[in-house]
Amino acid sequence: MVPDPPDDLHEWISFEDPDEHRTWLFDATYLRSNYTCIYGCGCKGILDEPAPELQLGCCSFGAHFVDDDDIAGLRRHAARLTPQQWQFHKKGTGKKGFLAEGEPDDDGNPVTVTRLVDDACIFLNRVGFEGGTGCALHIGALEADERPLDWKPHVCWQVPIRLEHSTDESGHVTSRVREWKRRDWGEGGNEFGWWCTEEPDAFIGSVALYVSAKDELVELVGEHVYRRLAKLLERPGWTPLPHPAVRPRR
């Protein structure tokens, strides 16, 4: 008999932003956990069945974009990739390019995504490629001694951290930073054979997530907000609630 999953209990930290009409809300349980990306080290991907041997990670779908600047950034950095770094360089620089039209959004507007090749993102080098398995943009950035988050589409360096905003009737904004859950992938998320923030496999980092993902968090919330967050997460005498994925199952 499969045990029931633990209750999805999280502690949160919130504070007002002195520079904006905004409240910040952070999932302290997740950010204080030792979650780390295990791509290439046991990640089972997001197909209907676990498939760690394929090393597809989150790249089974085309990457969506935040805005036109996001697309422009990808164009600039893709142009710097060489055939030695990018397995599908010939296809990506050919007539069809590396962008495609995805499913329309909720309002029926066209959506641009990265093109799929062999059932995964065109920028994903497959197992056995001499230039290295994984995201060609990540590989290119490291070889250029630059940050991978500056080369990739925003969604690719944010997942599984999620930033979302809501505005009340007075115009006050609440911005939440939390873990990316299955529901954030839409209806298909429930079909994943495995999702990394739900299982203990990925909670093996040597430091807390807010430390290992500092660059990503600063990019999302700004340096001054990050500093305040870190100070609160590090306050003495506080024992944070463990993440559900590492709590005993009933």
Secondary structure, 3 states (H helix, E strand, C coil): CCCCCCCCCCCEEEEEECCCCEEEEEEHHHHCCCCCCCCCCCCCCCCCCCCHHHCCCCCCCCCECCCHHHHHHHHHHHCCCCCCCCCCHHHHCCCCCCEEEECCCCCCCCEEEECEECCEECCEECCCCCCCCEEHHHHHHHHCCCCHHHHCCHHHHHCCEEEEEEECCCCCEEEEEEECCHHHHCHHHHHCCCCHHHCHHHCCCCCCHHHHCHHHHHHHHCHHHHHHHHHHHCCCCCCCCCCHHHCCCC
